[in-house]
Amino acid sequence: MISYIRGELVAVEEEKAVIDVGGVGYGIFMPAQSMGKLPPLHEEVRLHTYLHVKEDAMQLYGFLTRDDLKVFKLVIGVSGIGPKGALNILSNLSADDLRFAVLSNDVKAISAAQGIGKKTAEKLIIELKDKLSMDDVLEHMVQEEEVAVTGQNSGVQAEAVQALVALGYGNTESLRAVRRVEVNADSDVETVLKQALRFMM
């Protein structure tokens, strides 16, 4: 199994990146969101990979973080969703957005992905709900923002998300807005909420 690939990014195509490793070009399928975060061409990149073997093909799927790869594996573990469907979901929602959508039963957000219908989204929620937790969502929010946030600050973020939902905003869009707010040790719910509301407009 190929755990990761590190090499020169030589091309970015519609659904995949081409990485040159020792003179061999690997075509690696990636979520659209991840492709938007790739470095400039001819710079080094490292992708965590999943090798999918079919009767007529071997395909590599790549992710910038181990967490993205972990969530991808959870999604393809749902019966009826293959690597292509999982890639479409993670192109539409980040790993944390998907966690939150599952935990908040946001069928609409998941079914917005190409090729994913309402029934498939409902099935994904049922099968993954016990495998995900809100603590994971908040923990990754903190890690992504690279802010040293205490447990109390995580609670502030969670309350801000709940407040936005109470105001009538969607679960997933509320999480996205709160994630865009810079949080520090002095942040309170009201401050985070006000700043998050600006991103909702």
LOBALUM-138934 format. One record per residue (C-alpha): residue number from 0; residue in three letters; y, z, x. Coordinates in Angstrom, 1 decimal, padded with zeros to 4 digits. Example, Ala and Ser with C-alpha at 12.3 -4.5 7.8 and 13.67 -1.06 7.14 Angstrom:
# LOBALUM-138934
[rec 0 "Ala" [-004.5 007.8 012.3]] [rec 1 "Ser" [-001.1 007.1 013.7]] 
//
This chain:
# LOBALUM-138934
[rec 0 "Met" [000.0 000.0 000.0]] [rec 1 "Ile" [003.5 -000.8 001.2]] [rec 2 "Ser" [005.6 002.4 000.8]] [rec 3 "Tyr" [008.9 000.9 002.0]] [rec 4 "Ile" [010.4 -002.1 003.7]] [rec 5 "Arg" [013.3 -002.0 006.2]] [rec 6 "Gly" [014.9 -005.1 007.6]] [rec 7 "Glu" [017.8 -007.5 007.4]] [rec 8 "Leu" [019.1 -008.5 004.0]] [rec 9 "Val" [019.2 -012.3 004.2]] [rec 10 "Ala" [019.6 -013.4 000.6]] [rec 11 "Val" [020.2 -012.1 -002.9]] [rec 12 "Glu" [018.8 -014.2 -005.7]] [rec 13 "Glu" [018.9 -013.8 -009.5]] [rec 14 "Glu" [016.2 -011.1 -009.7]] [rec 15 "Lys" [015.3 -010.3 -006.2]] [rec 16 "Ala" [016.5 -009.6 -002.7]] [rec 17 "Val" [015.0 -011.3 000.4]] [rec 18 "Ile" [014.5 -009.0 003.4]] [rec 19 "Asp" [013.6 -010.3 006.8]] [rec 20 "Val" [011.2 -008.0 008.7]] [rec 21 "Gly" [010.2 -009.3 012.1]] [rec 22 "Gly" [010.7 -012.9 011.1]] [rec 23 "Val" [008.8 -012.6 007.7]] [rec 24 "Gly" [010.9 -012.9 004.5]] [rec 25 "Tyr" [009.9 -010.5 001.7]] [rec 26 "Gly" [011.0 -011.4 -001.8]] [rec 27 "Ile" [011.5 -008.1 -003.6]] [rec 28 "Phe" [012.3 -007.8 -007.3]] [rec 29 "Met" [014.9 -005.2 -008.0]] [rec 30 "Pro" [016.8 -003.8 -011.0]] [rec 31 "Ala" [020.2 -005.4 -011.5]] [rec 32 "Gln" [022.0 -002.1 -011.0]] [rec 33 "Ser" [020.3 -001.6 -007.6]] [rec 34 "Met" [021.1 -005.1 -006.5]] [rec 35 "Gly" [024.8 -004.4 -007.1]] [rec 36 "Lys" [024.6 -001.6 -004.6]] [rec 37 "Leu" [023.0 -003.6 -001.7]] [rec 38 "Pro" [024.9 -003.8 001.6]] [rec 39 "Pro" [026.5 -007.1 002.6]] [rec 40 "Leu" [024.2 -009.9 003.8]] [rec 41 "His" [022.7 -009.6 007.3]] [rec 42 "Glu" [023.0 -005.9 007.3]] [rec 43 "Glu" [020.0 -003.6 007.4]] [rec 44 "Val" [018.6 -002.2 004.2]] [rec 45 "Arg" [015.6 000.0 003.4]] [rec 46 "Leu" [013.8 -000.3 000.0]] [rec 47 "His" [011.2 002.0 -001.4]] [rec 48 "Thr" [008.6 -000.4 -002.8]] [rec 49 "Tyr" [005.8 -000.8 -005.4]] [rec 50 "Leu" [003.2 -003.5 -004.9]] [rec 51 "His" [001.9 -005.0 -008.1]] [rec 52 "Val" [-001.3 -007.0 -007.8]] [rec 53 "Lys" [-002.2 -009.6 -010.4]] [rec 54 "Glu" [-005.0 -012.2 -010.5]] [rec 55 "Asp" [-002.7 -014.9 -009.5]] [rec 56 "Ala" [000.1 -013.1 -007.6]] [rec 57 "Met" [001.2 -010.1 -005.5]] [rec 58 "Gln" [004.7 -008.9 -006.3]] [rec 59 "Leu" [006.9 -006.3 -004.6]] [rec 60 "Tyr" [009.4 -004.2 -006.6]] [rec 61 "Gly" [012.0 -002.4 -004.6]] [rec 62 "Phe" [014.4 000.5 -005.1]] [rec 63 "Leu" [017.2 002.1 -003.1]] [rec 64 "Thr" [015.9 005.6 -003.8]] [rec 65 "Arg" [012.6 007.3 -004.1]] [rec 66 "Asp" [013.8 008.7 -007.5]] [rec 67 "Asp" [014.3 005.2 -008.9]] [rec 68 "Leu" [010.8 004.3 -007.7]] [rec 69 "Lys" [009.4 007.5 -009.3]] [rec 70 "Val" [010.9 006.7 -012.7]] [rec 71 "Phe" [009.8 003.1 -012.4]] [rec 72 "Lys" [006.2 004.3 -011.9]] [rec 73 "Leu" [006.5 006.6 -015.0]] [rec 74 "Val" [007.7 003.7 -017.1]] [rec 75 "Ile" [004.9 001.3 -016.1]] [rec 76 "Gly" [002.5 004.1 -016.9]] [rec 77 "Val" [003.5 003.7 -020.6]] [rec 78 "Ser" [000.9 001.4 -022.3]] [rec 79 "Gly" [002.5 -001.9 -023.2]] [rec 80 "Ile" [005.2 -001.9 -020.5]] [rec 81 "Gly" [004.6 -003.8 -017.3]] [rec 82 "Pro" [006.7 -004.0 -014.2]] [rec 83 "Lys" [008.9 -006.7 -015.6]] [rec 84 "Gly" [009.7 -004.6 -018.7]] [rec 85 "Ala" [010.3 -001.5 -016.6]] [rec 86 "Leu" [012.6 -003.6 -014.3]] [rec 87 "Asn" [014.6 -004.7 -017.4]] [rec 88 "Ile" [015.0 -001.1 -018.6]] [rec 89 "Leu" [016.2 000.1 -015.2]] [rec 90 "Ser" [018.6 -002.9 -015.0]] [rec 91 "Asn" [020.2 -001.6 -018.2]] [rec 92 "Leu" [019.9 002.1 -017.5]] [rec 93 "Ser" [020.0 004.1 -014.3]] [rec 94 "Ala" [017.1 006.5 -013.7]] [rec 95 "Asp" [019.2 009.4 -014.9]] [rec 96 "Asp" [020.5 007.5 -017.9]] [rec 97 "Leu" [016.9 006.8 -018.9]] [rec 98 "Arg" [015.9 010.4 -018.4]] [rec 99 "Phe" [018.7 011.4 -020.7]] [rec 100 "Ala" [017.9 008.7 -023.3]] [rec 101 "Val" [014.3 009.9 -023.4]] [rec 102 "Leu" [015.2 013.5 -023.8]] [rec 103 "Ser" [017.8 012.8 -026.4]] [rec 104 "Asn" [015.6 010.4 -028.4]] [rec 105 "Asp" [018.2 007.6 -027.8]] [rec 106 "Val" [016.0 004.7 -029.0]] [rec 107 "Lys" [019.1 002.4 -029.2]] [rec 108 "Ala" [020.0 002.8 -025.5]] [rec 109 "Ile" [016.4 002.0 -024.3]] [rec 110 "Ser" [015.8 -000.9 -026.7]] [rec 111 "Ala" [019.0 -002.6 -025.5]] [rec 112 "Ala" [017.0 -003.7 -022.5]] [rec 113 "Gln" [015.8 -007.3 -022.6]] [rec 114 "Gly" [012.3 -007.6 -024.1]] [rec 115 "Ile" [012.2 -004.0 -025.2]] [rec 116 "Gly" [012.0 -003.5 -028.9]] [rec 117 "Lys" [012.5 -000.4 -031.0]] [rec 118 "Lys" [008.8 000.4 -031.3]] [rec 119 "Thr" [008.3 000.1 -027.5]] [rec 120 "Ala" [011.3 002.3 -026.9]] [rec 121 "Glu" [010.0 004.9 -029.4]] [rec 122 "Lys" [006.6 004.8 -027.6]] [rec 123 "Leu" [008.2 005.3 -024.2]] [rec 124 "Ile" [010.1 008.3 -025.5]] [rec 125 "Ile" [007.0 009.9 -026.9]] [rec 126 "Glu" [004.9 009.3 -023.7]] [rec 127 "Leu" [007.6 010.4 -021.2]] [rec 128 "Lys" [009.3 013.3 -023.0]] [rec 129 "Asp" [006.9 015.9 -021.6]] [rec 130 "Lys" [007.1 014.4 -018.1]] [rec 131 "Leu" [010.9 014.7 -017.8]] [rec 132 "Ser" [013.4 017.6 -018.0]] [rec 133 "Met" [017.1 018.1 -018.4]] [rec 134 "Asp" [017.1 020.1 -015.2]] [rec 135 "Asp" [016.1 016.9 -013.4]] [rec 136 "Val" [019.0 015.0 -015.0]] [rec 137 "Leu" [021.6 017.6 -013.9]] [rec 138 "Glu" [020.1 017.9 -010.5]] [rec 139 "His" [020.3 014.2 -009.8]] [rec 140 "Met" [023.8 014.1 -011.2]] [rec 141 "Val" [024.8 016.5 -008.6]] [rec 142 "Gln" [023.0 014.7 -005.8]] [rec 143 "Glu" [024.4 011.3 -006.7]] [rec 144 "Glu" [028.0 012.6 -006.7]] [rec 145 "Glu" [027.3 014.4 -003.4]] [rec 146 "Val" [029.1 017.5 -004.7]] [rec 147 "Ala" [028.0 021.0 -003.9]] [rec 148 "Val" [027.8 022.2 -007.5]] [rec 149 "Thr" [026.4 025.6 -008.4]] [rec 150 "Gly" [024.1 026.3 -011.3]] [rec 151 "Gln" [027.1 027.4 -013.3]] [rec 152 "Asn" [028.8 024.0 -012.7]] [rec 153 "Ser" [025.6 022.2 -013.9]] [rec 154 "Gly" [026.0 024.2 -017.1]] [rec 155 "Val" [029.6 023.1 -017.4]] [rec 156 "Gln" [028.4 019.5 -017.2]] [rec 157 "Ala" [025.7 020.0 -019.8]] [rec 158 "Glu" [028.2 021.6 -022.2]] [rec 159 "Ala" [030.6 018.8 -021.7]] [rec 160 "Val" [027.9 016.3 -022.6]] [rec 161 "Gln" [027.0 018.3 -025.7]] [rec 162 "Ala" [030.6 018.4 -026.7]] [rec 163 "Leu" [031.0 014.7 -026.5]] [rec 164 "Val" [027.9 014.2 -028.6]] [rec 165 "Ala" [029.3 016.6 -031.1]] [rec 166 "Leu" [032.4 014.5 -031.3]] [rec 167 "Gly" [030.3 011.5 -032.3]] [rec 168 "Tyr" [029.7 009.7 -029.0]] [rec 169 "Gly" [026.3 008.4 -028.1]] [rec 170 "Asn" [024.0 010.6 -026.0]] [rec 171 "Thr" [023.6 008.2 -023.1]] [rec 172 "Glu" [027.3 007.1 -022.9]] [rec 173 "Ser" [028.3 010.8 -023.0]] [rec 174 "Leu" [026.1 011.5 -019.9]] [rec 175 "Arg" [027.6 008.5 -018.1]] [rec 176 "Ala" [031.1 009.6 -018.8]] [rec 177 "Val" [030.5 013.2 -017.5]] [rec 178 "Arg" [028.8 011.8 -014.4]] [rec 179 "Arg" [032.0 009.9 -013.5]] [rec 180 "Val" [034.0 013.2 -013.5]] [rec 181 "Glu" [034.5 014.8 -010.1]] [rec 182 "Val" [033.3 018.4 -010.5]] [rec 183 "Asn" [034.1 021.3 -008.1]] [rec 184 "Ala" [033.8 025.1 -008.1]] [rec 185 "Asp" [036.9 025.5 -010.3]] [rec 186 "Ser" [035.9 023.0 -013.0]] [rec 187 "Asp" [035.5 024.3 -016.5]] [rec 188 "Val" [034.2 022.6 -019.7]] [rec 189 "Glu" [037.6 021.8 -021.1]] [rec 190 "Thr" [038.7 020.1 -017.9]] [rec 191 "Val" [035.5 018.1 -017.5]] [rec 192 "Leu" [035.6 017.1 -021.2]] [rec 193 "Lys" [039.2 015.9 -021.0]] [rec 194 "Gln" [038.5 013.7 -018.0]] [rec 195 "Ala" [035.3 012.4 -019.5]] [rec 196 "Leu" [037.1 011.4 -022.6]] [rec 197 "Arg" [039.3 009.1 -020.6]] [rec 198 "Phe" [036.2 007.2 -019.5]] [rec 199 "Met" [035.1 006.8 -023.2]] [rec 200 "Met" [038.2 004.8 -024.1]] 
//
